[in-house]
Amino acid sequence: MSAEAGQAELSLDELIAIAHKISDAINSVVVGKPETVRLALTVLLAEGHALIEDVPGVGKTLLAKALARSIDCSVRRIQFTPDLLPSDITGVSAFNQELREFEFKPGPIFANLVLGDEINRASPKTQSALLEAMEERQVTVDGATYPLEPPFMVIATQNPVEMEGTYPLPEAQRDRFTARLSIGYPDTSAELEMLDSHGSSSPLDDLQPAAHAKDVRALIAAVRNVHVAPQVRKYIIDLVGATRTASALRLGASPRAALHLLRASRAYAALEDRDFVIPDDVQLLSGPVLAHRLLPTAEAVVGRELPEQVLARIVGRVPLPSR
């Protein structure tokens, strides 16, 4: 597998070794959630963005911070509040009295990893300040466009929409998140271990970076070369297309969703020590990648039928690709 220009080539074994170091570093902080950690790492290697949604107190921000600190790169944190303005995220042009001209003051979006805490507590106007950065990896302010340095990943946390003081994410914003993660409550043994390790001090204080930004860029380049057979590509299209015709959904998955599912499947296959994607990868990732983009019909809402349930039926109905 070839990495970026000017960097040494990385074999799949070297990719796995570095990825496991990052995973081990995060697991030392986030106790008892290896599947969630692996999914977060999958999103990073798929050049995507992660939305962590769950009730308060289960470790959403801790997971985001642990992922950021496990990589030696620039990290900025944005606390989303109702009075946050778009310029507080992207930056602003200020007049320099000495130079007698306007100069751009970059906002916190100019970092390799951007942690957006409680993103749905800001207004939709402020949330939309992330749209251009997440999709095109650039920021336009006062007619000037500024590129964002790779790797670039937004890790946003949000509370469920029924919580007080929250705004629902716009459809365009949700569609730009590669996957939605849910941490959930830990089991008894993991919670006991958490009391021992987190009781006196935060394990984040002792977390050392397991990789550098250039390593992540090389990993991303290597993942792009993971093979996806034509039958598996067709299977992805069939799954995405079935969501658009489902009677219980008024909005199905977009073409961007199909692309994100393909990229995530490549990254997950690489983490599983494979240089090819299998249908199991697509099925396993279909929920985290597709479910948050789907909107149920009014009848489905009245019947309390969740998009995840509709998607599970679709996955069970769409035939697997033949050899």
Summary of the structure (lengths in Angstrom):
residues: 323
radius of gyration: 20.2
end to end distance: 25.1
largest distance: 68.9
contacts: 1034
relative contact order: 0.16
helix: 47%
strand: 17%
